[in-house]
Amino acid sequence: MTYRLWWTVGYVCTTEKEFKAAKHRLLPAAYEALDDALRRANQVFRAGGVAWLIEGDDKTRLDRRAIESTLAKRSAELAVQPVGR
């Protein structure tokens, strides 16, 4: 299974409308598990960026609001843990 995450940091896209217009030019990051895509979205969010969309081969589709809602519930669980802990 593949999950694709579209995200931006900075001024590239500041609104949903701008993201939709630029989506065809952006390269998504691909992950084998939905939790991995959400983990990266959490990192993007913490860095001040926006995770716009996650789409999966299984027809999963999480827009910005759904991603933020999921991260609000699961951010501690999805946080990257340092090796050795």
Secondary structure, 3 states (H helix, E strand, C coil): CCEEEEEECCCCCCCHHHHHHHHHHCCCEEECCHHHHHHHHHHHHHCCCEEEEEEECCCCEEEHHHHHHHHHHHHHHHCCCCCCC
